[in-house]
Amino acid sequence: MPKIIYGGQSYDCEDSSVLDCLTAQGVSVPYSCRSGLCQTCMMKAVSGNIPEKAQAGLNDALVAQNYFLPCVCNPQEDIEVILPDVTPGKIQAHVSSIEYLNADIIGIKLKPALPFEYRPGQFINFFKDETTVRSYSLASVPELEEDLFLNVRKVPGGLVSSWISDNLKPGDTVTISAASGNCFYVSEKPEQNILLIGTGSGLAPLYGIIRAALHHGHQGRINLYHGSYTIDGLYLTEELRKLAQSYSNFSYSPCVSEGETDEPIRQGMVLDVALQDNPSLKGWRVFLCGHPEMVKSAQRETFFAGASMRDIFADPFG
Amino acid sequence: MSLFADIGGEGAVNAAVDIFYGKVLKDDRIKHFFDGVDMSRQAAKQKAFLTMAFGGPHNYSGEDMRKGHAHLVAKGLNDSHFDAVMENLGATLTELNVPGHLIAQAAAIAESTRKDVLGK
């Protein structure tokens, strides 16, 4: 009989769903529709194979991370499962380099002390100490570089970003968490067009996603729009222009919302510019990262422009 | 044949969910109820609702409907808003060329939740 390992306990699961098995034995887990639809009860399998049916309707990013719906999962073998919001483990990393990418954004390269698995576009938690933690997205691509690459915006008075900019130097050891998050590239559907919209250091995950897509030989369009208030807020511009020269399916449109600009920098709010250029998004995959208000409007507007909700991946942070 | 099979099963739900959710979010009468909700989570809930309305497998009880909408009733959710959702459901199915008699059956299922959804 298959066993379910959850929260350090083992439960026998005979001819029943994972959800029914756990709740029947008094385990309290969230659920609602019990029909594999509402995704309230979603869990992640850390070992064992999940029947395909238990992942129907989940987007590709969730499937790739072994998320499944326990209410429609009758396990055929032993599985170990966790809730999605379980805090990821911590590991040590060494600072390889640290340098300003523009006046406000610090680029940090980190070498993890242990093998570190992640997908470009996911984020890590960065610990100043036990209780002072900030999340930063990964701009690096594991197949292309050994170091993790973070883009940290220096927030005036920010506890973690100030500490990073004032104290951190190459060779230092820092504590980070394992990577998590659902805003990343998967190589299925290589012909699908991709629109990416980011503001400020929201460029970081997009930079990882774009380079991962190009590395995997993505065939569809990859159109990046990076927005900032002024021209000084743009960064990685040379690297992105070079990529656009090397790959004909990749375009890079930096946008500034304040002040006059010259070609090739576009004038206007990044979301408006992106939608002017790409008014019909039926069948497109969309990545949105950066200012929470921008991300929220962009989710709505790209959906109205025809993108399917399951193809819109968003990572709001401020 | 059941309504769910006649209407096109899971494929019909998948085709309907983005259309329906788009209509709801653009509807000035009800869109404010969706301010601040996680859009991708909400889309999954819309899918659960449509599956139920299409006569598909679901386990929602009247009590689930009450609990799930109580916070909206507190914000003023009433019959006029429920009517707006019903209208969007009908328009979605019409757009997908679902025959009128099947639309009527789906509408009847959705209508049967009115009292619970509105906490009456």
Interface residues (C-beta under 8 A of the other chain):
Chain A: S32 C33 R34 S35 L37 C38 Q39 G57 N59 Q299 R300 F303 F304 S308 M309 R310 I312 A314
Chain B: V17 D18 Y21 G22 L25 K26 M39 S40 R41 A43 A44 K45 K47 A48 T51 G56 P57 H58 N59 Y60 D64 G68
